[in-house]
Amino acid sequence: MNRDTRIVFINTGRSFFLPYVLHQAKQLNPSSAVVLIGDTGGEDDLIQFEQIENLASDDIDSFRANYVHRSTNPEAFELFCWERWFYLRNFMRKEQADSVLYLDSDVLLYSSLEDIRRCYDGVDWECGLSVPPGGPASGHISYWTREAIEDFCRFAAASFLKGCASQIYNQKWQQHLADGVPGGVCDMTTIDLFYQSNRCRILNLAAPYRGNVFDHNINFGDNAEPGEYVVEGGIKKVSFKGGAPFLCRAENGQMDRAHALHFQGSAKRLIRNFYRGGSFRGKAGCDMIFLFHSLRLRARVLLDRFARPSV
C-alpha cells in the first residue's frame, strides 16, 4: 500500500447510511483522498465526488453487450456489480492513481491508511480481497494496484466470451436451478476465479495477520475460517479500545484489531451505533433519517423471523 492510496466508495442513489461511512473514513484520513463515485453527491467539500457517467468507456458498453444474466437477482443489480470495477479502473486511469482501498458503502473504516500500511509492513501484495471459508472471494473490502485492476477488468470481460470461465458460469447457474437455490452467477464468481488464478499476488484480508484483520461480514463468526470469532447478540462480538474495534477469536480468546467492519444486509441498521467519527454538516438530519430506516429494517427482520415455519 503506497502513500498516495485513495479511499474509494461507489454508490448510486442516496443510501441512509452512506454519510457515516464517508465521514468516518475522512476523519481518520484527513490527508488522504476519500472519493465517492456515484450519481448523486458533491455537497460536501471534504469528499471528492466523481460523477459515474463521466467514467464511462467503450469496454463497459461491450461488457453489457456480452453479459449473460444467470441469477435470480435483478439483472440491473448484478450487472452493475461487475460494471463498478470498470468504473473504478477508469477513475484510477483518470487520476493516475497507483492504488486504491475500495470499500462498499456499508463498510465502516476504523484506521488510517498509514496505520494499515504499518500493520501490514513487509507484505508483498498487488491486490487484497476478502476470502471467507469455502469462498467466494469478495471485493467489498479490497485493495487494488492499477496493474491488478487492469488485469481483473480484462479477466472479467474475457470471462463472458466462450471459454473455461463461461462454462463454469453455466455449470454454477444450472446447479442453482436444479437445487432451487436463490442467487447464481455474480461478480464474486468472477472475483473468485481471478483469486484462484492469482493467489501469489493477492492477500486475503479476512485472514488475521499479526493481530490485524478486516471483518468479512459482521453477521457471522466466520472470517477466513469457520466460526473464527465469537458471536454475541447475533453479530460478531466487538470490543472497542481507543476507538478501534477488536474481535475475539473463538479458539483462544486472542483479540484481533479490525481495521474495518462490514454491516451486510439488515446489519446496516447498526452503522450509526458503531460510528466513531465526530459530527459533520447535516448530521442531525442524517440521524433522523437513519432512525427511520433502521426501525424499518428491524421490523423486517422481526417479521421474517416470525414468518419462518416452526420445526
Secondary structure by P-SEA (a helix, b strand, c coil): cccbbbbbbbbcccccaaaaaaaaaaaacccbbbbbbcccccccccbbbbcccccccaaaaaaaaaccccccccaaaaaaaaaaaaaaaaaaaaacccccccccccccccccaaaaaaaaccccccbbbbbccccccccccccccaaaaaaaaaaaaacccccaaaaaaaaaaaaaaaacccccccaaaaaaaaaaaccccccccccccccbbbbcccccccccccccbbbccccccccccccbbbbbbcccbbbbbbcccccccccccccccccccccccaaaaaaaaaaaaaaaaaaaaaaaaaacccc
